[in-house]
Amino acid sequence: MYRNGTAHNSRGLVQLALFSAIIIAMAMVPFLGYIPLGFMRATIIHIPVILGSVLLGPRKGAVLGGVFGLTSLVNNTVAPNVTSFVFTPFYSLGDVHGSWASLVIVLVPRILVGVLPYFVFKGLKRLLGSTPGKLTVSLGAAGFVGSMTNTLLVMNLIFVFFGESYGAAKGIAADAVYPFILSIIGLQGVPEAIVATIIVALVGRPLLRFTSSKV
């Protein structure tokens, strides 16, 4: 029994390392974490986090979300753009400086992306059942919720902590910042969530067979 438990733990660590490596590769290799849709580039780097949450459980999912957040922190520190101060405390734009709030924005939503999809999948699986079609629905819903968790929390936290500074960096009037954020959620966040829904539903089912997670 002890050996079986050790083997189970070792397998879980290997799976965690594999998903982490995928996230890091997608973050570091240009365009690998994005799908061009013509009018935008849909972020898909959060999809391994969502899959890891469903397949490995919320604890390992939270670790994967932390890895995702750290890659964003690193990228915005070493290759910043005008709004990188919202994602890293180590970048400034004129009189605007990143702060502890930047760490909240870059880490907390991404960690939750690794937690919430597990419970969505688990709850729907219990409610709907485990037939192939219903598993696909549960996986797709987990993908949608995970993606929207990232978008909604990141964009709203940006408004809460850096609304005026973010608007100034984007050249937007203060009273137009939140409408602008809502437009990003609608025009970019929703298509990204649809992409995540499809990919998680299609990829998740075969992966369920090769994990030791009790889903």
C-alpha positions in Angstrom: 0.0 0.0 0.0 2.9 2.3 0.8 4.5 1.6 -2.5 1.2 2.3 -4.3 0.9 5.6 -2.5 4.4 6.6 -3.4 3.9 5.7 -7.0 0.6 7.6 -7.0 2.4 10.7 -5.6 5.3 10.4 -8.0 2.9 10.2 -10.9 1.1 13.3 -9.7 4.3 15.2 -9.4 5.4 14.2 -12.9 2.0 15.3 -14.3 2.3 18.6 -12.4 5.8 19.1 -13.8 4.6 18.3 -17.3 1.7 20.8 -17.2 4.1 23.4 -15.7 6.6 22.9 -18.5 3.8 23.4 -21.1 2.7 26.6 -19.4 6.3 28.0 -19.3 6.9 27.0 -22.9 3.7 28.7 -24.0 4.6 31.8 -22.1 8.2 32.0 -23.4 7.8 31.0 -27.0 6.4 33.9 -29.1 2.8 33.3 -30.3 2.6 29.8 -28.9 0.2 30.9 -26.2 -2.1 32.6 -28.6 -4.5 31.8 -31.5 -4.9 34.4 -34.2 -8.6 35.0 -34.9 -8.2 37.8 -37.4 -9.6 40.6 -35.3 -7.7 39.6 -32.2 -5.3 37.1 -30.7 -7.0 34.7 -28.3 -5.0 33.8 -25.2 -4.8 30.1 -24.7 -2.0 29.9 -22.1 -4.5 29.5 -19.3 -5.9 26.3 -20.9 -3.3 24.0 -19.4 -4.1 25.5 -16.0 -7.8 24.7 -16.5 -7.0 21.2 -17.7 -4.7 20.7 -14.8 -7.3 21.8 -12.4 -9.9 19.3 -13.8 -7.4 16.4 -14.2 -5.1 16.9 -11.2 -7.4 18.6 -8.6 -7.6 22.1 -7.1 -4.3 22.0 -5.2 -2.2 21.1 -8.1 -4.4 23.4 -10.2 -3.6 26.3 -7.9 0.1 25.6 -8.3 -0.3 25.6 -12.1 -2.2 28.9 -11.8 0.7 30.3 -9.7 3.1 29.2 -12.5 0.9 31.0 -15.0 0.9 34.1 -12.9 4.7 34.0 -12.4 5.3 33.8 -16.1 3.2 36.8 -16.6 5.1 38.6 -13.9 8.4 37.8 -15.5 7.3 38.7 -19.0 5.9 42.1 -17.9 9.1 42.8 -16.0 11.7 41.8 -18.6 9.7 42.9 -21.7 7.3 45.5 -20.5 4.7 47.5 -22.4 2.9 50.7 -21.3 0.5 48.9 -19.0 2.9 46.4 -17.5 2.8 48.3 -14.2 -0.5 46.6 -13.5 1.2 43.1 -13.6 4.6 43.8 -12.0 5.8 45.9 -9.1 9.2 46.2 -10.8 8.1 48.5 -13.6 7.2 52.2 -13.7 5.7 54.4 -16.3 6.5 58.0 -15.5 5.1 58.7 -12.1 3.0 55.5 -12.1 4.6 52.6 -10.3 3.6 49.0 -9.9 3.0 47.9 -6.4 1.7 45.1 -4.2 -1.6 45.4 -6.0 0.2 44.3 -9.2 1.1 41.1 -7.5 -2.6 40.6 -6.5 -3.7 41.1 -10.1 -1.0 38.9 -11.7 -1.3 36.0 -9.2 -4.7 35.8 -7.5 -6.9 35.4 -10.6 -4.5 32.9 -12.2 -4.4 30.8 -9.0 -8.2 30.8 -9.0 -8.2 29.7 -12.7 -6.5 26.6 -11.3 -9.1 26.0 -8.6 -12.6 26.9 -9.8 -12.8 24.7 -13.0 -12.3 21.6 -10.8 -15.4 22.3 -8.8 -17.4 23.3 -11.9 -16.5 20.0 -13.5 -17.0 18.0 -10.4 -20.4 19.6 -9.6 -21.7 19.2 -13.2 -20.5 15.6 -13.4 -22.3 14.8 -10.3 -25.5 16.6 -11.5 -25.5 15.4 -15.2 -23.7 12.1 -15.0 -20.7 10.5 -16.7 -21.9 9.6 -20.2 -19.4 10.8 -22.9 -21.7 13.6 -24.1 -22.4 14.9 -20.6 -18.7 14.7 -19.6 -18.0 16.9 -22.7 -20.5 19.4 -21.5 -19.0 19.4 -18.0 -15.5 19.9 -19.4 -16.6 22.7 -21.7 -18.3 24.5 -18.8 -15.1 24.2 -16.7 -13.2 25.7 -19.6 -15.6 28.6 -20.0 -15.6 29.4 -16.3 -11.9 29.1 -16.0 -11.3 31.5 -18.9 -13.8 34.0 -17.7 -12.5 33.9 -14.2 -9.1 35.1 -15.5 -10.6 37.8 -17.7 -13.2 39.2 -15.2 -10.9 39.2 -12.2 -7.9 40.6 -14.0 -9.8 43.4 -15.8 -11.9 44.4 -12.7 -8.9 44.4 -10.4 -7.0 46.6 -12.8 -9.9 49.0 -12.6 -10.1 48.9 -8.8 -6.4 49.3 -8.2 -5.1 51.2 -11.2 -8.2 52.6 -13.1 -7.0 56.1 -13.5 -3.4 55.2 -14.3 -4.4 52.5 -16.7 -6.7 54.9 -18.5 -3.9 57.5 -18.7 -1.5 54.9 -20.1 -4.1 53.9 -22.7 -5.0 57.5 -23.5 -8.5 57.1 -22.2 -10.5 59.6 -20.2 -11.2 58.7 -16.6 -14.9 58.3 -17.1 -14.4 56.0 -20.1 -12.0 53.5 -18.4 -14.6 51.1 -17.2 -16.6 51.1 -20.5 -13.2 50.4 -22.2 -12.6 47.5 -19.8 -16.1 46.1 -20.4 -15.3 46.2 -24.2 -12.2 44.2 -23.6 -14.2 41.6 -21.6 -16.8 41.4 -24.3 -14.6 41.6 -27.4 -11.6 39.6 -26.2 -12.6 37.7 -23.0 -15.8 36.1 -24.4 -14.1 34.8 -27.6 -11.2 33.5 -25.5 -13.7 31.7 -23.2 -15.4 30.1 -26.3 -12.0 28.9 -27.5 -11.2 27.5 -24.0 -14.6 25.8 -23.9 -14.0 24.0 -27.2 -10.3 23.0 -26.5 -11.0 21.8 -22.9 -14.0 19.8 -24.0 -12.1 18.1 -26.9 -8.8 17.6 -25.1 -10.1 16.9 -21.7 -11.9 13.7 -22.4 -9.0 11.6 -23.7 -6.7 13.1 -21.0 -9.1 11.9 -18.3 -8.1 8.3 -19.2 -4.4 9.0 -18.5 -4.6 10.7 -15.1 -4.8 9.3 -11.7 -7.1 12.2 -10.5 -10.3 11.0 -9.0 -12.7 12.9 -11.3 
